Amino acid sequence: MARGRRSFFFVPLTITMSALLGGFFAPGPEEVSAATTEDDLRESQKLFTRVFALVEDNYADKVTPDKAIYKGAIPGMLRTLDPHSNFFDPKDYKQIREDQRGRYYGVGMSVGPKNNNTMVIAPFTGSPAYKAGIRPGDMIMEVNDKKTDGLTTSEVADLLKGPRGTKVQISIAREGLEKQIIFNIVRDEIPRKSVQDAFWLKPGIMYIDVESFNENTSREVEENFKRLGEKNVKGLILDLRDNPGGLLTEGVNVADRFLQRGQKVVSHRGRSSPEKRYMAQNGNHGFDYPIVVLVNRYSASAAEIVSGALQDHDRAWVLGDNTFGKGLVQTVYPLNEDTGLALTTAKYYTPSDRLIQRDYSHKSFFDYYYAKNTDTKNLQDVKMTDAGRTVYGGGGISPDEKFTPEKLNRFQVELLRKSAFFNFTAKYFGDKEAKLPANWEPDQNLLNDLHAYLLKNKFEFTEAEWAENNAWLKQRVKYEFSITAFGVDEARKYAIEIDPQVLKGIESLPKGKELLESAKKMIVQRLR
């Protein structure tokens, strides 16, 4: 079962914010080589200026700086460096700052494209859109009398955003209803929680999902522990799957609260930057419950900093697949015209001093980002954890225990690929009230309706496939119906409770406890 919809996709970045500062330096021993470099740079700049002038004057169509510089020259230069140095035009730069702040102003729902229109994927629980009664599957036809057909999803999303307290009128087409529904909604602050509400998987076993690292992540983690009561925690499942990273400082702060004060979390160093170490400043205050960290190949950068630190100090059992291997530090330099440059300035190393970054030489960026096999390691970069376990660098974080999710069969892939459950749910609730009783379960009559719906919509399957997948069908129907009737938060909780990797994580908590005991014994022996 998927863990629920995630309404973002980021190219993995780990970001430290920095101002672009100028300075004066007295001439030193490197004066001659520096001058030569400056001369070469001036000649290159002159050549670029000449080429751009020729293109601007003579190209068949009009050339704008936005296309030639923002989309062409600068990205082209950065692509020769590494996969993560990046240039942000004004729109991208605004978006990345929104993501880092963890909030924006609008109506609060995720949307996606469908048949040249924009469809509601799901309103966020408690948002203005949710309170107004907008549902998954609703088609957005107009926003403030502006028709949306032909607009991109991004353009429609921009129309829905606006200052807090302002009104927006949304015209919705809903399956089963002849007339469109008009919603008049007041925009509000929409928090983009990087940490979803934690809950108890079973008595004493806490689950917390960190989806990214923005400016509020460590505070959100702390709030969840206070809400549930950390003194009640006997074991923790820390979910970092699909976490693309984010702010370095927040990754350090999250790792800090699980380690002992004074332990190293991560370090970075580069050609022009001396080594900088980040140490645990506060520590775990004596809370030594076992931890299992869940990771996969889409866990990157700050997520790898956290999982690598907990693994090196034998503080957690890491379960899943090899992480992405994104260990390059990007310093973001704000530029003029609301643009920004994310430039790789250093590399990350775990507490044992193993390199996180996966090799990206001699391969295309496409192969780097989308390679299915991330199980790589540098046999020359061999290190030891606090308890003496062997770990390797140069290939992300290798889990202590592999977990490979069971592959979907042909029937399951077909239904999910064509959004069968989502569309069936929208049709079912179309002209009905979006409510279900507590502890609702799909019955056989509802499955019969689904069966008829699939046949009517030309889904190809055998009766044997239908029977073999009966339990899975019930799970998928319950998940989708729960989004509409109870909200995305309740649906997400249900999906997590039956997630095979989460269940395996609960089984693996004793291994996390064994690591803790081994590390403590090793520390005592070293002190003697």
Backbone torsions as a table, in degrees:
resi	resn	phi	psi	omega
1	MET	NA	130.6	177.1
2	ALA	-63.7	154.0	-176.2
3	ARG	-80.6	6.4	-178.6
4	GLY	110.7	165.6	-176.1
5	ARG	-76.2	137.2	170.7
6	ARG	-111.3	124.2	-169.5
7	SER	-91.4	29.5	177.3
8	PHE	-149.2	156.6	169.1
9	PHE	-140.4	121.8	179.7
10	PHE	-118.1	141.3	162.3
11	VAL	-66.4	127.8	-172.7
12	PRO	-56.9	125.3	177.4
13	LEU	-138.0	140.0	168.0
14	THR	-115.6	124.8	-165.7
15	ILE	-123.0	131.1	166.5
16	THR	-113.7	134.3	-176.5
17	MET	-86.7	139.6	-178.4
18	SER	-149.2	145.0	173.6
19	ALA	-85.1	152.6	177.7
20	LEU	-88.5	106.3	-174.3
21	LEU	-110.6	146.6	174.6
22	GLY	-108.3	159.5	179.7
23	GLY	-158.6	171.3	179.2
24	PHE	-116.3	139.5	-179.0
25	PHE	-128.1	137.5	176.2
26	ALA	-71.8	145.2	179.1
27	PRO	-58.3	139.0	-179.1
28	GLY	-130.6	-163.8	-177.6
29	PRO	-60.9	-24.5	-176.1
30	GLU	-92.7	16.8	-173.1
31	GLU	-57.9	-43.7	-176.1
32	VAL	-66.4	-49.8	-178.9
33	SER	-64.7	-36.0	178.6
34	ALA	-64.6	-41.6	179.7
35	ALA	-63.7	-41.5	178.7
36	THR	-61.2	-43.0	178.7
37	THR	-61.9	-41.2	179.3
38	GLU	-64.7	-39.3	177.6
39	ASP	-62.4	-43.6	178.5
40	ASP	-62.0	-39.9	-179.0
41	LEU	-65.3	-41.8	179.2
42	ARG	-62.8	-41.5	179.3
43	GLU	-64.4	-39.7	178.8
44	SER	-65.2	-40.4	178.9
45	GLN	-64.2	-40.6	178.3
46	LYS	-62.8	-41.9	-179.9
47	LEU	-64.0	-43.8	179.7
48	PHE	-62.9	-43.3	180.0
49	THR	-61.1	-40.7	180.0
50	ARG	-65.4	-44.2	-179.8
51	VAL	-63.1	-44.9	-179.4
52	PHE	-62.3	-40.0	178.9
53	ALA	-62.6	-42.0	178.3
54	LEU	-63.5	-42.8	178.6
55	VAL	-64.1	-45.5	-177.7
56	GLU	-62.3	-36.6	-176.9
57	ASP	-83.1	-29.5	-167.2
58	ASN	-120.4	-10.6	-177.8
59	TYR	-64.2	149.1	-174.1
60	ALA	-59.1	-36.9	178.5
61	ASP	-111.8	164.1	178.8
62	LYS	-66.6	134.7	-179.0
63	VAL	-107.4	125.4	178.0
64	THR	-103.1	148.8	177.2
65	PRO	-56.9	-33.6	-179.2
66	ASP	-59.1	-43.2	-178.8
67	LYS	-78.8	-45.3	-173.6
68	ALA	-76.0	-36.7	-175.8
69	ILE	-97.2	-58.1	-175.8
70	TYR	-64.7	-40.7	-176.1
71	LYS	-97.5	-14.6	-173.7
72	GLY	-116.1	-75.5	-169.7
73	ALA	-62.3	-50.2	-175.8
74	ILE	-67.9	-51.7	177.0
75	PRO	-58.5	-36.2	179.2
76	GLY	-61.7	-41.8	178.0
77	MET	-65.0	-45.1	-176.9
78	LEU	-66.2	-30.5	-179.8
79	ARG	-66.2	-19.6	177.7
80	THR	-80.3	-9.1	-175.8
81	LEU	-93.3	-63.1	-177.5
82	ASP	-164.7	170.1	-175.2
83	PRO	-73.6	-9.0	-170.2
84	HIS	-117.4	-14.6	171.7
85	SER	-65.3	135.9	-170.0
86	ASN	-149.9	151.1	175.4
87	PHE	-113.1	134.0	-178.8
88	PHE	-110.0	118.8	173.0
89	ASP	-73.1	173.9	-174.2
90	PRO	-53.2	-41.0	-178.6
91	LYS	-68.3	-44.9	179.7
92	ASP	-65.4	-39.1	-178.5
93	TYR	-65.7	-39.6	176.7
94	LYS	-63.1	-41.3	-178.7
95	GLN	-64.8	-41.7	-177.8
96	ILE	-68.8	-32.9	176.4
97	ARG	-69.6	-36.9	175.1
98	GLU	-60.1	-45.1	-178.5
99	ASP	-62.7	-40.6	-178.7
100	GLN	-69.6	-37.4	-179.9
101	ARG	-72.9	-25.4	177.4
102	GLY	77.3	28.0	177.5
103	ARG	-163.0	158.5	171.6
104	TYR	-156.9	178.3	-179.0
105	TYR	-117.3	127.6	-177.7
106	GLY	179.8	-147.1	-177.3
107	VAL	-105.2	-20.2	172.9
108	GLY	86.3	67.9	173.9
109	MET	-158.4	153.3	175.0
110	SER	-93.4	141.1	-177.5
111	VAL	-130.6	160.9	179.4
112	GLY	-151.6	166.0	-178.0
113	PRO	-80.7	147.9	172.7
114	LYS	-160.4	119.7	175.1
115	ASN	50.6	50.8	177.4
116	ASN	66.0	16.3	176.1
117	ASN	-130.1	178.8	178.3
118	THR	-113.1	129.2	-176.0
119	MET	-113.4	145.6	175.4
120	VAL	-76.5	121.6	174.2
121	ILE	-79.4	-50.3	176.0
122	ALA	-171.2	137.8	170.8
123	PRO	-77.2	147.8	178.0
124	PHE	-76.2	136.9	-178.3
125	THR	-55.1	127.6	178.0
126	GLY	84.4	-3.9	-178.3
127	SER	-77.7	165.2	176.2
128	PRO	-54.8	-39.8	179.3
129	ALA	-64.3	-40.5	179.7
130	TYR	-65.1	-46.0	-178.8
131	LYS	-66.2	-30.9	-179.2
132	ALA	-73.7	-22.0	179.2
133	GLY	103.9	14.0	174.4
134	ILE	-69.0	142.0	-173.0
135	ARG	-123.6	160.2	169.9
136	PRO	-58.4	138.2	179.8
137	GLY	94.3	-14.4	176.2
138	ASP	-63.8	140.0	178.2
139	MET	-100.9	126.7	179.8
140	ILE	-84.6	111.1	-175.9
141	MET	-96.0	-35.9	179.7
142	GLU	-146.2	147.8	171.8
143	VAL	-129.1	115.7	-176.5
144	ASN	52.1	48.7	177.9
145	ASP	67.6	7.3	175.7
146	LYS	-97.6	118.8	-179.6
147	LYS	-66.6	143.1	-174.2
148	THR	-102.3	-8.3	-179.1
149	ASP	-63.7	131.3	-177.7
150	GLY	93.1	-15.9	177.5
151	LEU	-82.0	149.2	175.7
152	THR	-74.7	162.8	177.4
153	THR	-59.3	-39.0	179.6
154	SER	-63.8	-40.4	179.7
155	GLU	-66.4	-39.5	177.5
156	VAL	-66.4	-41.5	179.0
157	ALA	-60.4	-38.2	178.2
158	ASP	-65.8	-35.0	177.8
159	LEU	-65.9	-32.5	-178.4
160	LEU	-76.7	-23.3	179.0
161	LYS	-79.6	158.1	178.0
162	GLY	170.4	174.3	-177.9
163	PRO	-58.6	148.3	178.6
164	ARG	-60.4	135.1	178.2
165	GLY	90.5	-7.9	178.0
166	THR	-84.9	156.1	-177.2
167	LYS	-96.9	148.2	174.6
168	VAL	-138.3	135.1	179.0
169	GLN	-104.3	127.4	-177.2
170	ILE	-121.5	125.8	177.0
171	SER	-99.5	123.9	-172.3
172	ILE	-116.9	135.9	169.1
173	ALA	-103.1	126.1	-177.0
174	ARG	-122.6	134.1	-179.3
175	GLU	-59.2	134.7	-179.8
176	GLY	95.9	-11.2	179.4
177	LEU	-115.9	134.2	-178.6
178	GLU	-74.3	-41.8	-176.8
179	LYS	-96.5	151.0	175.5
180	GLN	-72.0	152.9	179.3
181	ILE	-104.1	133.7	178.8
182	ILE	-101.6	124.9	176.8
183	PHE	-113.7	125.4	173.1
184	ASN	-104.5	110.8	-170.2
185	ILE	-121.4	141.6	175.5
186	VAL	-96.6	123.0	-179.5
187	ARG	-65.5	150.3	179.9
188	ASP	-145.3	174.7	175.7
189	GLU	-71.1	129.0	179.6
190	ILE	-110.5	106.6	178.5
191	PRO	-71.7	133.9	173.6
192	ARG	-99.4	86.6	-176.3
193	LYS	-64.5	126.5	174.7
194	SER	-86.5	-15.9	178.2
195	VAL	-123.2	113.0	178.2
196	GLN	-74.0	156.7	-176.3
197	ASP	-54.8	123.4	178.0
198	ALA	-73.5	157.2	178.3
199	PHE	-155.1	171.2	179.9
200	TRP	-88.4	122.1	173.5
201	LEU	-72.6	-36.5	173.2
202	LYS	-159.2	168.3	-176.5
203	PRO	-51.5	121.4	177.6
204	GLY	86.5	-12.6	-177.7
205	ILE	-105.4	107.6	-176.1
206	MET	-94.6	141.6	175.7
207	TYR	-118.2	130.3	175.5
208	ILE	-138.4	134.3	-174.9
209	ASP	-115.2	113.9	175.7
210	VAL	-99.6	110.6	-172.9
211	GLU	-87.9	-24.8	177.7
212	SER	-165.2	177.5	-180.0
213	PHE	-122.8	96.2	175.7
214	ASN	-109.7	-168.0	-173.4
215	GLU	-66.0	-14.6	-175.3
216	ASN	-109.0	0.2	-168.7
217	THR	-59.8	-52.1	-177.0
218	SER	-63.7	-35.2	176.8
219	ARG	-65.9	-41.0	179.6
220	GLU	-65.7	-39.1	176.0
221	VAL	-60.3	-46.7	-178.6
222	GLU	-61.8	-42.2	-179.7
223	GLU	-62.4	-37.4	179.3
224	ASN	-67.4	-38.6	177.8
225	PHE	-67.9	-37.1	178.4
226	LYS	-68.9	-38.6	-178.3
227	ARG	-65.1	-42.7	-179.0
228	LEU	-85.8	-24.9	-178.8
229	GLY	91.4	98.4	-175.2
230	GLU	-63.2	-26.6	179.1
231	LYS	-64.6	-17.8	179.9
232	ASN	-90.7	-4.5	-175.2
233	VAL	-81.7	122.9	176.0
234	LYS	-105.7	-15.5	178.6
235	GLY	-168.2	147.4	-175.3
236	LEU	-127.4	132.1	169.0
237	ILE	-103.5	110.3	179.8
238	LEU	-101.5	110.8	-173.1
239	ASP	-96.5	113.0	177.1
240	LEU	-115.9	17.0	177.6
241	ARG	-64.6	142.2	177.5
242	ASP	62.0	13.9	179.3
243	ASN	-85.2	112.7	-175.1
244	PRO	-82.3	-2.2	179.3
245	GLY	104.7	-147.9	-177.6
246	GLY	145.5	-128.5	-173.8
247	LEU	-80.8	128.1	179.6
248	LEU	-56.5	-48.1	-175.9
249	THR	-59.1	-35.4	-179.8
250	GLU	-73.2	-35.9	174.0
251	GLY	-61.4	-42.6	178.6
252	VAL	-62.9	-43.3	-178.4
253	ASN	-64.7	-38.1	179.2
254	VAL	-67.7	-45.0	178.5
255	ALA	-63.2	-38.9	-178.5
256	ASP	-51.0	-45.1	-172.0
257	ARG	-71.2	-9.1	178.5
258	PHE	-106.2	-11.0	-177.0
259	LEU	-100.0	178.2	174.1
260	GLN	-89.2	145.7	-180.0
261	ARG	-56.7	132.1	179.3
262	GLY	96.1	-13.3	177.5
263	GLN	-74.5	145.5	-179.6
264	LYS	-75.8	137.9	178.4
265	VAL	-97.3	-48.8	-177.6
266	VAL	-166.5	162.1	172.7
267	SER	-139.9	158.8	173.0
268	HIS	-143.0	150.7	178.5
269	ARG	-153.4	153.0	-179.1
270	GLY	-152.2	-178.6	-176.1
271	ARG	-58.4	-42.2	-175.8
272	SER	-108.3	7.7	-179.7
273	SER	-131.9	126.5	178.5
274	PRO	-66.7	163.7	-179.6
275	GLU	-61.4	134.7	174.5
276	LYS	-124.4	127.3	-179.6
277	ARG	-105.4	141.7	176.5
278	TYR	-113.9	119.5	-175.9
279	MET	-110.0	154.7	175.8
280	ALA	-68.6	118.5	-175.7
281	GLN	-91.3	-32.1	-175.5
282	ASN	-109.1	-39.6	179.2
283	GLY	79.0	-179.3	-172.5
284	ASN	-89.8	2.3	177.5
285	HIS	53.6	35.2	174.2
286	GLY	85.8	1.2	178.3
287	PHE	-84.1	99.5	-174.7
288	ASP	-109.5	36.6	177.3
289	TYR	-67.5	150.3	179.0
290	PRO	-67.1	148.2	-178.5
291	ILE	-129.0	137.9	167.8
292	VAL	-117.5	125.1	178.6
293	VAL	-100.6	126.0	177.6
294	LEU	-95.9	128.1	179.4
295	VAL	-135.1	163.1	170.7
296	ASN	-147.9	-172.5	-174.2
297	ARG	-70.0	-9.0	177.7
298	TYR	-102.5	9.2	171.7
299	SER	-83.4	121.8	-171.0
300	ALA	-140.4	161.4	174.1
301	SER	45.9	-107.1	-176.3
302	ALA	-59.6	-32.0	176.0
303	ALA	-65.4	-33.5	178.1
304	GLU	-76.2	-30.9	175.0
305	ILE	-62.4	-45.8	180.0
306	VAL	-65.7	-51.9	-177.3
307	SER	-65.5	-36.5	178.4
308	GLY	-66.4	-40.3	179.7
309	ALA	-66.5	-44.5	-179.6
310	LEU	-67.4	-33.4	178.3
311	GLN	-71.5	-46.0	-177.9
312	ASP	-62.8	-33.3	179.1
313	HIS	-93.6	11.0	178.4
314	ASP	54.5	34.2	-179.0
315	ARG	-89.6	-19.7	-177.6
316	ALA	-147.8	152.2	172.9
317	TRP	-91.3	122.1	-176.6
318	VAL	-96.6	123.3	-173.9
319	LEU	-123.0	130.6	176.0
320	GLY	143.1	-134.8	-178.1
321	ASP	-117.6	166.3	174.7
322	ASN	-57.0	136.2	179.4
323	THR	-74.3	175.5	-171.6
324	PHE	-61.7	-41.3	-176.9
325	GLY	90.0	47.9	179.7
326	LYS	-109.5	98.1	-175.9
327	GLY	-124.5	33.5	176.4
328	LEU	-103.5	134.3	-179.6
329	VAL	-87.0	124.2	172.9
330	GLN	-104.2	121.8	170.9
331	THR	-94.4	127.4	-178.5
332	VAL	-94.2	118.0	178.6
333	TYR	-101.9	114.0	175.1
334	PRO	-66.6	132.4	179.5
335	LEU	-114.6	-178.0	179.7
336	ASN	-74.3	168.7	179.3
337	GLU	58.4	32.7	176.8
338	ASP	58.2	37.6	175.4
339	THR	-112.1	169.4	-179.7
340	GLY	-150.5	154.2	178.7
341	LEU	-120.2	120.3	173.7
342	ALA	-98.0	104.7	-174.1
343	LEU	-112.1	132.0	176.9
344	THR	-68.2	121.1	-177.0
345	THR	-120.4	-11.1	-178.2
346	ALA	-164.2	179.2	178.0
347	LYS	-126.8	148.1	-179.3
348	TYR	-91.0	143.5	176.6
349	TYR	-132.3	138.0	179.7
350	THR	-72.5	173.3	-179.3
351	PRO	-55.7	-31.6	178.4
352	SER	-81.4	0.7	177.7
353	ASP	76.3	29.2	172.6
354	ARG	-92.1	143.4	-178.9
355	LEU	-75.5	133.2	179.0
356	ILE	-80.8	-35.6	-170.5
357	GLN	-62.8	132.4	173.7
358	ARG	-81.1	148.0	-179.9
359	ASP	-63.7	133.5	178.6
360	TYR	-124.7	9.4	178.6
361	SER	-79.5	153.3	175.7
362	HIS	59.4	33.8	174.5
363	LYS	-153.1	156.2	179.3
364	SER	-74.9	160.2	176.7
365	PHE	-62.5	-33.7	178.6
366	PHE	-61.1	-47.8	179.8
367	ASP	-64.6	-34.7	179.8
368	TYR	-64.6	-46.4	-176.4
369	TYR	-76.8	-34.9	-169.4
370	TYR	-113.5	9.0	177.1
371	ALA	-60.1	132.9	-177.8
372	LYS	-78.2	-27.6	-178.1
373	ASN	-97.4	102.2	176.6
374	THR	-102.7	8.6	-177.7
375	ASP	-80.1	70.3	-179.0
376	THR	-122.3	155.4	176.3
377	LYS	-158.5	154.3	178.6
378	ASN	-96.4	110.6	-177.0
379	LEU	-67.5	-11.9	175.9
380	GLN	-88.9	-10.1	-178.5
381	ASP	-110.8	74.2	-176.9
382	VAL	-105.7	126.2	-178.4
383	LYS	-132.4	176.9	-179.2
384	MET	-127.1	144.3	173.5
385	THR	-78.5	175.1	-179.7
386	ASP	-57.3	-34.4	-177.7
387	ALA	-89.9	3.5	175.9
388	GLY	92.6	14.8	176.8
389	ARG	-80.8	144.7	-179.1
390	THR	-81.8	132.1	175.5
391	VAL	-134.6	156.5	-176.6
392	TYR	-122.4	151.5	176.2
393	GLY	-103.3	179.0	174.2
394	GLY	81.7	13.1	-179.0
395	GLY	-158.3	40.6	-177.3
396	GLY	71.2	-154.7	179.2
397	ILE	-108.0	117.8	176.4
398	SER	-81.4	131.8	-178.1
399	PRO	-68.0	155.8	173.6
400	ASP	-71.3	-26.7	179.0
401	GLU	-143.4	126.3	179.5
402	LYS	-74.0	140.7	170.6
403	PHE	-136.9	119.8	178.9
404	THR	-112.7	116.1	180.0
405	PRO	-59.3	145.1	178.3
406	GLU	-63.9	134.9	-178.2
407	LYS	-71.4	144.5	176.1
408	LEU	-71.4	146.6	176.6
409	ASN	-85.9	176.3	-174.7
410	ARG	-57.8	-43.5	-179.1
411	PHE	-62.7	-44.3	-179.0
412	GLN	-66.3	-43.2	178.5
413	VAL	-60.4	-42.9	-178.8
414	GLU	-60.6	-45.1	-178.1
415	LEU	-68.7	-40.6	-179.1
416	LEU	-72.5	-40.1	-178.5
417	ARG	-60.9	-36.1	-178.3
418	LYS	-98.0	15.2	175.8
419	SER	53.5	41.1	-175.7
420	ALA	-60.3	-45.6	-175.8
421	PHE	-70.6	-40.0	178.9
422	PHE	-61.9	-48.1	-178.2
423	ASN	-69.0	-37.9	177.6
424	PHE	-63.0	-40.8	179.7
425	THR	-64.3	-44.8	179.6
426	ALA	-61.3	-39.2	179.5
427	LYS	-68.4	-43.2	-177.2
428	TYR	-61.0	-44.8	-175.8
429	PHE	-87.7	-4.2	-172.4
430	GLY	-41.9	-58.5	-177.7
431	ASP	-108.5	18.1	-179.8
432	LYS	-110.5	163.5	172.5
433	GLU	-72.7	136.1	-175.2
434	ALA	-82.4	65.3	-179.9
435	LYS	-137.7	147.8	174.9
436	LEU	-140.2	154.5	178.6
437	PRO	-69.2	156.7	176.9
438	ALA	-59.6	146.4	-179.9
439	ASN	59.7	30.1	179.7
440	TRP	-64.1	143.2	174.8
441	GLU	-132.3	141.2	176.9
442	PRO	-65.5	134.9	179.4
443	ASP	-101.7	-179.5	-176.2
444	GLN	-66.4	-33.9	178.9
445	ASN	-61.7	-40.1	178.9
446	LEU	-67.5	-39.6	177.2
447	LEU	-64.7	-34.7	175.9
448	ASN	-64.2	-38.8	176.4
449	ASP	-63.0	-41.5	177.8
450	LEU	-63.3	-42.3	179.1
451	HIS	-58.3	-46.4	179.9
452	ALA	-65.6	-38.7	179.2
453	TYR	-62.5	-43.4	-179.0
454	LEU	-64.5	-43.2	178.8
455	LEU	-64.0	-42.0	-179.2
456	LYS	-63.5	-32.5	-177.4
457	ASN	-98.3	21.4	169.4
458	LYS	66.1	28.3	171.9
459	PHE	-75.2	136.1	-177.8
460	GLU	-100.6	121.3	178.1
461	PHE	-162.0	159.4	177.4
462	THR	-98.9	161.9	177.5
463	GLU	-66.1	-29.4	176.5
464	ALA	-65.1	-42.1	177.5
465	GLU	-62.9	-40.6	179.4
466	TRP	-60.6	-45.5	-178.6
467	ALA	-67.2	-41.6	-177.9
468	GLU	-64.5	-28.1	-175.1
469	ASN	-103.9	19.6	-174.2
470	ASN	-57.8	-46.8	-178.3
471	ALA	-65.3	-41.3	179.6
472	TRP	-64.6	-40.3	179.4
473	LEU	-60.7	-42.9	179.3
474	LYS	-63.0	-40.5	178.9
475	GLN	-62.9	-44.9	-178.1
476	ARG	-67.1	-40.7	178.6
477	VAL	-64.1	-45.1	-179.6
478	LYS	-61.2	-41.1	179.9
479	TYR	-62.3	-51.0	-177.6
480	GLU	-66.6	-41.7	179.0
481	PHE	-64.6	-34.9	-179.7
482	SER	-65.0	-35.5	178.1
483	ILE	-59.2	-46.4	-178.0
484	THR	-72.8	-43.6	-173.1
485	ALA	-84.4	-35.5	-174.0
486	PHE	-116.1	-15.5	-178.5
487	GLY	104.1	160.3	-175.2
488	VAL	-64.1	-30.7	-178.0
489	ASP	-66.2	-44.2	179.1
490	GLU	-68.0	-38.6	178.6
491	ALA	-64.5	-41.9	178.6
492	ARG	-60.9	-42.7	-179.7
493	LYS	-60.9	-43.8	178.7
494	TYR	-61.2	-44.6	-179.0
495	ALA	-61.0	-38.8	-179.1
496	ILE	-68.9	-39.8	-177.1
497	GLU	-63.6	-23.2	179.7
498	ILE	-111.2	7.8	-179.1
499	ASP	-69.4	122.5	-177.5
500	PRO	-58.3	-37.6	-179.3
501	GLN	-70.6	-34.9	175.8
502	VAL	-65.5	-44.2	178.7
503	LEU	-62.3	-38.9	176.3
504	LYS	-66.1	-35.4	177.4
505	GLY	-61.8	-40.4	177.5
506	ILE	-61.6	-43.2	178.1
507	GLU	-61.5	-30.2	-173.7
508	SER	-88.0	-3.0	-179.2
509	LEU	-56.9	-37.4	175.8
510	PRO	-58.7	-30.7	177.1
511	LYS	-67.8	-36.1	174.9
512	GLY	-64.4	-36.5	178.4
513	LYS	-68.1	-39.7	177.7
514	GLU	-61.7	-39.1	177.9
515	LEU	-61.0	-45.0	179.4
516	LEU	-57.4	-46.6	-178.7
517	GLU	-64.7	-40.5	179.9
518	SER	-64.0	-42.2	-179.4
519	ALA	-64.8	-40.8	179.1
520	LYS	-62.8	-43.4	179.6
521	LYS	-63.3	-40.0	-179.3
522	MET	-65.2	-39.3	179.0
523	ILE	-65.0	-41.7	178.6
524	VAL	-62.4	-43.6	179.5
525	GLN	-61.8	-40.5	-179.7
526	ARG	-66.9	-36.4	178.8
527	LEU	-66.5	-32.3	178.8
528	ARG	-72.0	NA	NA
